Amino acid sequence: MCGLCGSFTQDKYKDLSQRYRLMRARVLEGLLVANAARGTDATGIATIQGDERSIYKRAVPSMRFVDDPLARKAMRDSAQLSIGHTRYGTMGGNVDKNAHPFLEGNVIGTHNGVISNHGGIEADIRKAQDIEYKDWTSARVDSQAAFRLFDHAGPENYIDAISKISGSAALVWHDTRHAKGLWMVSHSNPLNAAWVPTLGTMFWSSQYDHLSSVLWSVFGDNWLTINLKEDTLYLFKSKDILEWDSWPVKFKQYTTQVYGGYSHGGGNWRGSTSIYADGYYDDNYDVNVKHPYQVASVSREGGGTTTKGKAPATSPSSPSEDSTTNILRRMGIPADAATASTSPVTTSKAVSSREDEDEESAVRLDQSICEICNEPANEDAQYNSGADAWVCRPCVEFWEEEGMGALLEGNRAGMH
């Protein structure tokens, strides 16, 4: 189980102001932290801007990764496309080079799941390219086989290429031969997406509760759900992201060696079995499993379902300072990343009038202190209803400039 996330900004919005770039970066940072619930062995992010491609990845949990100066710079630069990943290591050791995203020729991509026939895929590519076995460098991670296959096939042959993949997969990738596009497909693994009109940007994440909680914390209800269908190949185009193309696809029979079949991070195959969506093992199970996030597609006219609620969340009474839950809470994101919601929340109680909200906020501000520095909240403080807490303007600005880790450390040291 790994976590996928990222952002894709439409052409006419690509030159975002510094304020909006920071908002986009905050979402990316929040999604990476939330996806630590799906893997803590490694974290990585690829950025694509025009002809420039860059990948930064480390074998550390995302809670540490987001405070790395190079990672923070990658998220806060003006890249039009960012593809992120948190890894739960299966095949291949837990080292930097085995982290996602992977670069295979023209393709940069991330994968969640298990490619059970990776060896066969590579053998077919090697034969087609007439490469001697002694000259072939085998993939260290099964996910690489999918991206080598896409690089070999080219965008015009993706449907046929996908039919050669056996296993479970949520795949997100970019191909320089289709420089203005982002490709996605899911089979037996979750993948969710949303559109933020304010930024002209699409965000995605493996789990809906992670995506909805992070977006709610930054944009309130000003975003739309893009409901992705399983076993469907999507091409999102930078000229108009909401005018996507899609094609039905079929993966090979779902019989795969799963987490019980090899050691965590070891890469030694030890047996073959299949798995139900709920984790029940059955050696004879060979049908396509449907993941719980499959929903009907939304028409172009509708554009999506306005999400006015947030995923249910609970927090431990005394979380540790560096826990995923606590970091999300201090970022103002009302979610327990360790708890996955199995159904999107798309409604909420009616909100009060703007005057009522302003009056209520004034009362809360007068009686409150900053959640981070414990100083009285100033008149520019920001209130987050999900976290039920105020964060003063100096702490907000410090986070935007230095990152969450520095903010927490500053709090312990008496920052101001």
VOLUMBA-409902 format. One record per residue: x, y, z of N, C-alpha, C, O in turn; residue in three letters. Coordinates in steps of 0.001 Angstrom, whole numbers, plus 500000, padded with zeros to 6 digits. Atoms other than C-alpha are relative to their C-alpha. Layout:
# VOLUMBA-409902
XYZXYZXYZXYZALA/...
//
This chain:
# VOLUMBA-409902
500844498807500000500000500000500000500878501241500000501685501431500910MET/499280498738500104501450503335498899498991501130499824497803500876499624CYS/500873498848500167500028506852498630500392500825498794501569501130498600GLY/499775499136501157499659508907495449499371501366500270498322501456500908LEU/500574498660499888499090512661495350500706500912499009501724500539498425CYS/499356499054500897499895515718493276499082501113499572497948501217500040GLY/500768498858500494498712518819491443500323500247498538501439499993498084SER/499850499697501421498189519871487821499236501289499733498016501333499889PHE/500599498682500183497541523530486966499775500284498522500641500031497684THR/500381499703501380495764524637483808500873501112499417501383501958500150GLN/499082499062500669497720526676481240499762501453500385500703502163500738ASP/500251498575499785495998529996481774500170500428501457500140501620501762LYS/499765499689498587496584529758485552501441499700500424501775499844501600TYR/498701500544499600500178528500485440500917501036500642501798500679501424LYS/499187498953499373501711531872486387499285500529501235498863501685501270ASP/500713499621498785500148531931489847500797501023500791502025501068500721LEU/499338499048499107500888534723492282500700499231501114500448498042501312SER/499279500651498910503181533983495204499025499460501045499222498368501579GLN/500988500447499014500176533759497520499333498712499559499176497789500358ARG/500666501204500482498450531193495336500971498827499876500577497677500075TYR/499020501080500026501671529219494859500178499398501390500327498185501533ARG/499889500492498630501942528982498642498775499181500389498893498190501111LEU/501201500783499726498351527784498836500092498633499337499758497620499952MET/499832501276500705499061525106496222501037499137500716500858497926500847ARG/498968500744499288502212524121498112499481499453501316499836498348501724ALA/500556500466498725500302523882501358499153498755499791499200497828500599ARG/500797501192500296497880521420499768500902498806499726500672497721500260VAL/499072501089500300500748519327498356500648499469501271500745498259501473LEU/499362500396498753502476519321501730499025499216500874499381498191501454GLU/501003500695499205499267518338503483499670498623499463499490497681500235GLY/500309501303500598498545515530501014501130499006500230500875497831500497LEU/498881500905499736502043514088501406499985499526501448500204498346501721LEU/500048500385498584501724514147505199498843499038500250499006498036500946VAL/501149500877499810498257512610505078500270498607499445499857497608500035ALA/499729501291500631499489509860502760501075499192500716501390498078500298ASN/499128500807499152502003508791505395499225498828500584499818497814500953ALA/500827501105499525499074506647506542500092498802499068499767497685499471ALA/499926501069500988499677504588503380501435499545499736501653498618498955ARG/498616500413500190503460504350503554500967501009500571500842502207500319GLY/499023499106499371506370505780505522501440499638499661502367500206500238THR/498634500431500321509380504054503940500754501025499160501972501152499287ASP/499336499017500864510099506785501392498971500989499486497770500719499495ALA/500856498940500524508698509977499908500705500645498818501930500768498809THR/499391499339501146509234511696496579499031500899499284497815500773499426GLY/500826499108500809507997514404494275500730500305498694501928500588498688ILE/499480499604501308508505515043490555499318501294499592498115501453499799ALA/500570498752500493508006518510489076500304500132498517501421499877498067THR/499867499839501452507426519207485392499526501395499633498390501771499925ILE/500323498657500459507498522704483930500566500167498600501774500336498434GLN/499511499933501372507688522891480149500861498789499698500430497651499881GLY/499073501077500316510705520850479062500850499584501192501655498659501089ASP/499175500285498829512207520824482548499315498964500889498150499113501258GLU/500515501046499121511755517689484651500969499828501166502185499840500976ARG/499161500155498826513027517205488179499336499026500965498118499059501143SER/500494500945498999512659514425490763500850500131501255502079500138501186ILE/499301500020498722513548514640494439499318498969500880498111499052501107TYR/500590501059499186513031511576496634501005499518501029502215499519500799LYS/499160500452498899514336510226499919499314498860500733498086498782500768ARG/500542501116499225513896507098502005499716500456501426500322499984502388ALA/500437499477498698512227509016504835498484500159499968497900500274498890VAL/501449499751499967508612509433506008499689501404499507500533502298499568PRO/500374498693500553506711512326504475500025501097501048500245502259500706SER/499950498984498951506566514104507856501381500643500085501500501820500427MET/498648499429500052510343514548507581500291500605498636500970501626498536ARG/499734499555501372510394514978503810499533501437499776500250502229499163PHE/500547498673500282508179518090503796500801501114500659500655502279500290VAL/499165498991499362510664519871506068501406500054499407502226500866499835ASP/498731499953500717513623519122503786500000501248499117499054501446498354ASP/499989498759500797514659522455502183499841499758498504499165500533497828PRO/500110500268501431515002520882498723498588499544499636498062499919498588LEU/501374500430500258511604519189498964499045501185500088498136501326499271ALA/500869498837499843510000522389500214500135500940498800499145501505498336ARG/499792499150501176511560524344497343499273499415498792498655500151498023LYS/500675500629501129510230521787494833498500500240500052497872500496499025ALA/501446499801499879506711522145496200499603501449499815498492501727499365MET/500375498588500013506814525933496334500454500734498744500116501902498557ARG/499680499396501285508345526605492937498753500006499117497703499493499506ASP/501181499773500839506041527411490047499737498867499016499193499116497940SER/500220501114500920505926523931488473498514499797499729497693499790500646ALA/501391500184500400502727523381486533499470498626500407498281498473500683GLN/500397501362499659502684519647487318500936499460501072502157499509500924LEU/499241500625498924503799517967490547499385498636500290498172498529500471SER/500463501365499780503546514198491103500692499463501244501913499306501260ILE/499440500415498721504011512959494681499674498562500351498767497960499777GLY/500167501415499628504279509550496369500548499758501398501585500306501772HIS/499461500535498756504660507946499782500063498483499854499102497864499397THR/499756501409500305506078504425499713499846499079501202500343499364502291ARG/499938501162499127505299501248501573500808498963499236500311498351498290TYR/499085500825500769508288499187500458499585498540499955499287497938500986GLY/500287501425500170507568495741499053501202499382499291502094498849499949THR/498832500495500737509974494691496310501071501083499944500792502218499559MET/498915499029500017513341496397496616500219500602501373499261500867502100GLY/499664499457498692515152497758499654499542501426500188499183502106499227GLY/500463498654499668514242500983501417501165500991499885501733501424500887ASN/498934499049500298516804503263499789499448501064499051498401500877498430VAL/500494498860500775516470506572497965499633499616498569498578500009498071ASP/500215500273501421516758505147494450498771499130499746498271499096498622LYS/501191500825500168513841502751495045498713500744500317497626500176500202ASN/501183499187499744511479505561496012499390500460498677500087500557497667ALA/500687499421501147508895506880493552500119501523500113500410502023501199HIS/500294500384501384508509508761491213501225499395499314502370499611499711PRO/498955500596500822510477506781488639500044500700498646499020501112498102PHE/499788499467501342511936508133485423500470498860499118501548498306499331LEU/499658501054500954511942505590482598499853500566498588498757500586498027GLU/500037499406501336512861507203479293499171501261499953499529502272500556GLY/500878498842500144510046509565478386498967500112501113498195501071501147ASN/501100500111499040507891508604481362500472500244501430501472499677501872VAL/499825499820498558507804509880484950498692499554500644497621500024500261ILE/501248500486499443505328508037487136500090499489501416501174499260501954GLY/500143500569498669504078506779490489498967498892499947498063498912499112THR/500862501178500010502322503524491325499662499595501428500509499662502319HIS/500431500622498764500321502082494198499422498643499648498496498553498843ASN/500505501326500287499777498336494155501134499017499798502254499245500257GLY/499025501055500250501596495205493016499906499574498533498837499169498076VAL/499927500514501370502668494351489450500560498580500097501763498394500276ILE/499569501370499732502785490566489697500793499396498849501556498454499062SER/499282500570501151504137489908486189501074500948499478501309501026498272ASN/498988499021500416506871492552486162501134499349499235501661499929498286HIS/498920500683500710509468490005485098499639499677498564500458499846497661GLY/500451500301501352507421488913482091499903501238499131500230501198497945GLY/500085498738500745506782492532481074501383500415499522501563500786498362ILE/498638499600500369510500493284481124500589499077498937501281499529498025GLU/499480500949500998511329490113479188499441500311498622500162500243497626ALA/500620499658501298508857491109476449500618501267499408500860501343498203ASP/499395498759500487510331494603476219501414499730499494501812500222498438ILE/498620500304500394513875493242476084500047499294498647500883499606497800ARG/500028500728501274512993490862473269499587500924498861500167500876497776LYS/500469499094501047511099493540471331501079500993499590501153501399498430ALA/498928499045500292514084495874471584501303499304499628502316499961499393GLN/498852500804500408516509493033470751501222500309500860502314500566500354ASP/498920499755499051518595493553473876500389498679500661499521497962501159ILE/499519501210499359520739490698475188499766500083501510499841501154502111GLU/500288500027498567519934489608478717501153500584500817500935501289501801TYR/498832499520499255523488490367479855500121501520499959500793502115500801LYS/499946498541500125523012493973478712498775500689500597498660501914500550ASP/501243499456499474519641494420480389500116500198501511500550499298502230TRP/500023499718498563519347496069483804498583499805500511497689500585500183THR/501339500305499502516381494535485613499538501064500986500348501679501680SER/500585499027499086514043496776487566500233499582501440500166498398501770ALA/499840500274498578514705497045491272498654499883500699498523499205501718ARG/501339499936499411511019497666491993498999499602498934499143499993497776VAL/500965500481500986508040496015490309499294501129499268498934500984498100ASP/500691498860500616506441499420489645500726500498498757500089500968497815SER/499232499500501135509247500322487256499608499308498696499674499911497625GLN/500344500735501208508101497617484836498852500667499257498845500694498026ALA/501134499338500645504838499489484188500454501223499221499989501454498105ALA/499559498778500670506632502715483311500966499692498855501007500431497871PHE/499192500444501131509172500897481147499098499551498853499389499792497681ARG/500959500435501010506207499353479354499368501199499298499238501197498074LEU/500604498807500596504576502769478815501000500743499120500638501258498062PHE/498977499341500805507848504224477565500210499246498687500365499852497627ASP/499810500835501187508252501319475154498817500108499038498998500180497823HIS/501204500024500835504644501412473919499681501352499375499268501419498218ALA/500401498681500483504113505168473575498528500261500266497755499310500377GLY/501384499663499664500842507031474283498971499389499065497868499059499502PRO/500975500518500956499165505744471126499672498528500249498695498008499710GLU/500212501434499739499437502171472448499774499698501481499970498567501924ASN/500165500205498558498636502677476131498922498961500332499100498165501255TYR/501086500931499688495367500705476040500489498563499887500200497734500750ILE/499448501346500167497139497631474709501041499705501072501115498585501578ASP/498968500198498985500014498135477143499379499660501347499864498774502050ALA/500650500254498708497675498238480144499453498581500066499441497969501134ILE/500546501361500023496132494933479055501064498947500295500737497785500534SER/498909500930499718499550493350479616500390499995501479501228499195501894LYS/499632499863498588499705494375483307499083499130500856497859499228500770ILE/500745500847499066498639491820485908500283500466501420501435500695501791SER/499824499575498617498054492847489489499040501106500361498030501308499687GLY/500811498865499557496592495799491345500771501280499706501998501307499799SER/499268498806500403497385499315490299499151501253500067497999501269499634ALA/500413498629500262496710502984490651501253500669499465502275500717500150ALA/498827499466500694499065504697488217499739501438499576498673501756499049LEU/500042498609500444499738508391487582501343500288499337502394500052499933VAL/498719499769500687502332509419484996499891501119498967498804501519498550TRP/499859498973501029503533512047482545500940499460498933501953498835499246HIS/499192500455501130504944511295479093500397501220499182499531501963498720ASP/499542498811500722507099513920477370499553500003498551499552501052497906THR/500505500040501375505762512713474019498590500555499907498094500828498814ARG/501262499260499922502438514177475163500221501043501085499711500930502200HIS/499427499086499016504011517159476871498966500756500818499278501240501906ALA/501023499203499320500739518821477873498952499137500685497823499582500894LYS/501001500884499437499050515840479472500451499272501246501645499128501508GLY/499798500826498828498715513825482659499111498774499862497923498900499566LEU/500720501252500171497673510156482564499712499359501348500535499416502261TRP/500391500694498779495813508207485253499191498760499657498440498743498682MET/500851501180500109494317504747485617500030499275501344501054499282502027VAL/500033500757498748493210502646488593499295498671499783498332498572499024SER/500593501332500043492417498966489020500236499342501350501365498996501699HIS/499960500657498693491617497485492429500702500815501077500878500321502191SER/499412499095499020493310500424494193499352501374499859498975501764498754ASN/500735498725500041491791503810495110500793501137499359502022501173499425PRO/499430498785500550492424507085493299498892501032499902497846500760499313LEU/501023498956499932490506510342493836500577501334499571501758501607499787ASN/499525498717500526490718513795492269498978501091500264497798500818500481ALA/500875498846499759489294517287492752500537501199499240501722501268498916ALA/499680498781500743489257520653490969499799501199500911498749501336501540TRP/500070498777499203490001523958492753499962501186499052500994501550498489VAL/500110498883500954488680526880490656500909501175500339501434501826499436PRO/499180498857499597490606529481492693501400499930499401501968500952499016THR/498643500182500511493916528022491506500026499452498583501098499335497991LEU/500021500648501300492757526485488231500822498728500013501539498425499059GLY/499118501142499754494350523330489580499207498764500402498252498843501174THR/500519501290499572493452519657489871500965499394501004502176499380500779MET/499217500738499024494662517809492968499491498567500035498326498312499731PHE/500441501383499838494577514061493534500689499378501200501734499845501654TRP/499444500748498885495210511624496352499398498608499985498323498402499421SER/500521501362499992494761507922496953498657499924500710497707499356500171SER/501219500106499207492106508299499651499206501291499974499765502388500007GLN/500871498832500065489121510605499500500040500803501290500004502033501249TYR/500019499255498749489216511480503191501226500890500136501133501996500668ASP/498807499156499975492786512742502874499820501223499096500104502352499495HIS/500166498924500975491971514798499787498991501031500492499261502231500453LEU/501052499076499596488755516295501144500395500797501237500093501988501323SER/499619499296498776490197517164504560501021501092499726500912502195500261SER/498980499002500304493227518954503157499392501164499214499659502324499527VAL/500605498931500794491209520890500572499041500836500838498996502059500706LEU/500939499253499142488556521817503119500753500975500897500295502097501112TRP/499251499147499086491198523233505451500531501250499320500705502282499968SER/499408498877500724492584525526502733498943500822499267499025502050499243VAL/500951499314500881489584526371500520498556499958500479497671500444499776PHE/501388500156499591486488525610502573499281499070499034499772497981498735GLY/500740500854500936483852524256500175500165500441498549499381500049497685ASP/499798499474501349485245526045497107500852499039499167501950499387498733ASN/499324500972500857486256522905495199498987498964499556497918498816500149TRP/500907500972500601484694520180493094500657498631499942501858498517499693LEU/499498501369500109485067516414493156500000499556498543498998499718497846THR/499937500658501304486235514758489933499901498504500264500834497904500798ILE/500233501401499674484809511271490161500609499091498938500102498998497819ASN/499285500881500914487204508825488541499402498601500032499060498083501095LEU/500492501373500102485994505456487306501174499031499961502227499325499395LYS/498989501045500039487976502299487834500074499406498590499117499478497818GLU/499777500636501296489440500478484809499685500945498838499102500552497828ASP/500160498963501020489367503711482807501290500797499916501800501274500930THR/498804499205500223492380505444481294499598501446499755498774501730498886LEU/500312498574500126492254509234481698501206500763499467502350500487499827TYR/499003499033500440494169511925479863499471501391500327498500501854499729LEU/500339498630499642493955515350481509500972500927499283502188500755499367PHE/499192499126500853495180518143479229500107501390500613499129501923501137LYS/499753498740499312496728521373480461499202501167499412498949502148500110SER/500767498909500596494764523540478012498655500148500682498226501268500956LYS/501267499989499274491478522597479700499896498673500742499471497667500174ASP/499916501238499225491843520036482473498650499313500115498583498084500129ILE/501326500601499833488099519517482837499434499427498707498387498780498731LEU/500387500630501265487813518537479157500917498800499768501704498777498821GLU/499098501148500085489516515195479719499520498984498971498350498969498591TRP/500326501155500837489629512180477411500080498746500866500862498692501814ASP/499969501235499225488934508687478727499659498814499110498913498934498139SER/500216501225500759488949505114477439499878498837500987500647498775501946TRP/500046501201499150487838501831479070501206499118499720501632498976498574PRO/498853500890500147490736499470479695499758498735500811498887498693501680VAL/500127501265499289491138495930480923501386499487500360502228499260499491LYS/498753500584499539493989494655483035499931498483499841498859497909499650PHE/499985501463500014495100491045482947499311499470501248499076500217502197LYS/500688500631498884493402488607485311500682500354501312501906500312501429GLN/499448499539498729493814489772488879500377498818500890499615498431501775TYR/499392500981499097495959487049490435501403500483500245502204500580499315THR/498741499327499732498925488506492183500623499556501304499929499131502227THR/499303500195498744501563487971494811499918501302500765500343502348500275GLN/500258498774499262500670490433497525500877500069501243501842499316501375VAL/499120499700498884502081491719500802500370498759500822501467498698501377TYR/499673501209499275501890488292502435500977499126499251501544498204499836GLY/499168500847500836503917486832499567501459500384499968502273499654499402GLY/498591499629499950507144488725500183500232500888501202499290501430501781TYR/499692499245498796508932490513502958499883501490499747500137501966498641SER/500129498549500102508301494177503628501364500613499733502251500572500586HIS/498738499358500349511090496002501819501092499038499581502199499473499265GLY/498936500951500275512969492795501112500128499635498545501241499560498023GLY/499957500302501414512024491897497572500182498532499681500505498196498541GLY/499866501428500265512148488121497941498619499369499871497876499303500850ASN/501318500583500225509097486442496385499903498653500725500797497814500617TRP/500156501237499242507763483668498596498553499529499910497833499569500908ARG/501344500541500088504542482221497270499109500856499135499451501988498795GLY/500934499298500863501577483234495191498610499879500573498175498791500952SER/501360500008499475498134484214496351499250501161499405499819501940498641THR/500817498876500452495309486629495634499321500611501202499284500023502283SER/500541499280498861493551489147497772498675500647499651498502501175498553ILE/501244499252500131490051490501498226500260501463500330501299501812500890TYR/499831498583499701489530494224498501500092500245501506500763501183501937ALA/499987499775498557488971493865502250501146499262500699501201499245501929ASP/498835500615499411492188491907502786499880498514500243500802497920500801GLY/500160501431499800490824488366502838500733499230498906500532499493497721TYR/499194500737500960493197485925501169499299498734499517498672498023500303TYR/500615501183500582491989483207498830500830499588498787500874500316497795ASP/499125500433501091494342481223496590499260499789498690499878499804497626ASP/500770500287501207491532480530494128499230501216499484498477501122498515ASN/500761498803500370490198484070493894500612500633498762501791500988498784TYR/499397499532501251490654485327490325499100500945499223499158500986497994ASP/500843499031500685488079488001489567500526501397500286501312501598501212VAL/499550498630499813488620491725489245499339500609501231498114500719501292ASN/500515499436498757488245493291492689499643501465499787500379502190499119VAL/500408498606500109486376496583492918500375500735501285499999500313502378LYS/499654499268498795487830499135495275498827500868500445497982501215499620HIS/501194499343499470485386501023497535499810501433499541498787502042499855PRO/500106498611500402486050504407495932499416500170498599499333501289498092TYR/500535499896501354484523503567492548498631500683500042497739500247500770GLN/501262499271500063481733506028491761499724500356498551500604500253497697VAL/500374499655501369479865507144488676500717501266499558500993502147500373ALA/499339498809500522481543509690486426499023501166499981497807500980499940SER/500809498789500003480312513270486433500046500623498616501106500647497991VAL/500027499411501331479220514980483230500838501261499946501068501911500966SER/499195498784500180481318517799481800499212501222500427499778502139501021ARG/500798498833499649478424520224482287499958500187501514500061501303502023GLU/500058499899498548478171519380485965501357500331500590501458501051501583GLY/498656499685499559481914519493486375500421499291501273501611499231501586GLY/499653500646498745481716517597489646498955500288501050497988501005500793GLY/500919499788498890479937517555492962500644500951500990501726500674501508THR/499442499068499031480473520570495190500022499333501358498988498898501865THR/499850500662498714481813519165498414499931501028501109500811501880501224THR/500196499019498945480521521101501385500265499410501382500005500049502401LYS/499705500626498718481597518669504071501443499585500065502209499792499123GLY/498648500516499852484754517156505390499912498566500488498909498159501074LYS/500000501386499558485727513572506073499967499941501514500597500771502169ALA/500025500112498545484947512438509624501395499770500526502196499058499919PRO/498651500105499462487973512713511824499968499963501509499141500623502140ALA/499809500027498562489020511889515341501475500106500260502291499704499431THR/498602499843499659492248512700517106500257499398501366499391499470502238SER/499669500508498674494003510998520009500088501136500990500363502274500610PRO/500032498945498993493831512899523258501359500654500197501434501858500445SER/498663499450499809497613513320523538500945499474498924501815498654499219SER/499133500501501064499272512746520170501424500468500196501651501544500749PRO/498610499600499902503055512820520020500256501176499069499512501385498110SER/499720498786500755504644515980518612500219499730498518499866500559497680GLU/499677500260501392505775514276515397499060498999499351499373498470498284ASP/500945500931500601502741512069514766499330500631498792499210501854498708SER/500689499495501183500947512371511441498788500816500400498573501912499882THR/501226499318499568497713513337513197500304501371500563499629502346500231THR/499698498737499350499337516055515265500529501027499014500183502206499092ASN/499482499060501000501231517572512341498863500526499135498815501720498838ILE/501152499545500775498024517674510292499183500994500800498748502019500274LEU/500801499097499167496196519267513207500660501362500103499986502389500020ARG/499300498728499879498875521917513613500046500759498676500226501977498660ARG/500097499341501299498662522618509889498601500544499768498347501210498764MET/501377499565500164494960523308510438499183499050499167498141499437498637GLY/500702500978500824493894520115508648499260499041500917499899498269501634ILE/500785500785499043491038518396510521499824498562499570498733498165499160PRO/500108501387500435491836514767509743500920499130500811502024499539501169ALA/499131501028499459493168511657511388500444499148498831499667498338498326ASP/499536500673501217495319510302508561500055498496500155500172497777499163ALA/499933501447499811495359506865510128498653499334499818498563498106499840ALA/501338500559500138491616506432509630499482500278498609499315501441498241THR/500457499832501377490382505846506074498490499970499946497859499056500477ALA/501434499996500234486859506818505144499704499195498742500450499274497766SER/500311500821501169485181504426502734498932500628499128498554500042498113THR/500997499356500845482619506863501375500178501504500056500380502056501138SER/499839498548500023482887510498500268498885500686500772497739500235500772PRO/500990499174499324481136513105502370499722501182499099500640501950498809VAL/500283498958500989479349515506500026498934500982500463498485501820499682THR/500994499061499490476881517335502249500402500442501396501191499775502066THR/499786499533498635476960519355505440498831500882500392498007501241499552SER/501072499110499570474648521474507535500180501368499346501289501745498967LYS/499953498684500641473793524880506115500886500936500808500834500942502038ALA/499130499055499305476363527552506925499219501249500334498229501571499677VAL/500674498787499582475360530723508710500361501145499069501207500984498188SER/499707498832500829475398534163507129501393500513500308501959500209501358SER/498669499446499816478680536024506686500055500875501243501060500856501954ARG/500022499143498815477650538532509401500071499182501269500795499530502202GLU/499973500860498820476987535750511888501378499395500191501885499321501310ASP/498679500599499907480290534116511073501028501004500509501867500666501343GLU/499060498983499574482193537395511498499844500311501485500833500483502198ASP/500253499709498602480529538068514842500499498865500889501107499096501934GLU/499548501151499232481213534555516066501517499939500046502096499618501084GLU/498547500022500048484835534779514938500593501044500931501593500787501600SER/499509498935499135485299538076516780499958499580501468500880499869502231ALA/500119500478498626484064536495520009501069498966500304501715499015501350VAL/499003501035499788486313533471519585501401500596500066502213500180500892ARG/498685499381500027489317535657518762500304500698501307501418500598501823LEU/499802499246498773488839537814521838500351499077501161501010499497502112ASP/499813500929498894488944534722524031501085498959499738501249498037500538GLN/499142501093500424491637532712522237501474500376499980501854501547499973SER/498566499848500166495369532164522041500419499167498794499690498274498362ILE/499493500724501162497477530907519133500291498554500372500915498283501398CYS/499783501425499772497531527108518896501479499645499973501893498696500639GLU/498594500345500173501223527153517937500889500603501078501641499884501735ILE/499056499324499094502976529757520109499421500317501366500142500763502258CYS/500675499767498715500404530077522937499969501468500414499734501782501581ASN/500149498571499753500460533865522649498571500416499654497897499703498910GLU/501354499540500367497195535875522453499871500148498489500763500681497829PRO/500228499920501443495735535632518966499772501446499599498933502131500185ALA/500153498617500430496108538936517123498846500143499007498212499154498639ASN/501163499741500847493528540549514859500143499396498608499147499259497897GLU/499789500642501299495093538941511763500069498480500089500401497813499110ASP/499923501450499820494929535426513202498972499298499120497944499867498753ALA/500906500812500812493302532662511182499378498923500873500066498254501644GLN/500716501014499230490645530413512692499661498827499098499170499018497986TYR/500361501201500739490208526811511529498922499264500777499141498812501901ASN/501134500606499306486816525356512374500213498520500247499759497993501263SER/499788501426499819487932521759511882500899499704501185500636498785501960GLY/499082500187498873490825522067514333499525500746501231500060500534502320ALA/500529499175498917488805524525516499501145500737500687501300500665501906ASP/498818499346499458491927526622516936500352501218499169500032501301497983ALA/499475498820500677493479529971516085501495499843499767502193499224500570TRP/498568499903500267496887530463514502500300501454499669499720502016498740VAL/499731498577500185498362533948514744500743500245498686501348499329498129CYS/499397499653501272499660535766511673501503499719499966501980499185498965ARG/498560500326500058503390535497512642500257498510499816501189498128499108PRO/499799501442500153503030531714512936499622499544498595500291498681498027CYS/500388500337501363501209531486509606501112500365499033501487499562498178VAL/498943499550500901503909533513507872501274499184500190501975498893499221GLU/498810500798499734506678531525509582499877498632499352500845498122498789PHE/500212501290500649505146528261508362500189500113498493500840499267497879TRP/499919499848501445504840529581504808501442500151499526501785499730498421GLU/498617499764500410508512530575504768500931498847500363501828498509499590GLU/499007500932499472510229527881506837499540498549500077500380497655500183GLU/500462501384499919508013524785506946499480499637501374499772500312502361GLY/500652500391498763506057522941509613500990499569501076500795499891502248MET/499046500464498998509063521323511320500650501155500727500786501127501951GLY/499395498829499374510725524677511920499004500714500891499372501246501939ALA/501038499352499209507434526052513194499818499288501326499745499927502376LEU/500163500758498760507015523239515714501218500169500902501077500307502117LEU/498788499817499220510645523579516804500036501399500609500445501588501754GLU/500072498638499505510169527316517110499040500129501162499281500896502094GLY/500969499988498919507156526709519299500626499488501286500444500073502354ASN/499387500570498807509141524520521665501077500925500567501331500940501771ARG/498918499124499548511926527090521795499515501390500395500322502224500804ALA/500510498674499725509637530073522352500289500941498862501086501869499002GLY/499670499303501238509618531480518853499784501510500104500621502292499654MET/500245498564499830508055534824519706499037500216501152498695501356501466HIS/
//
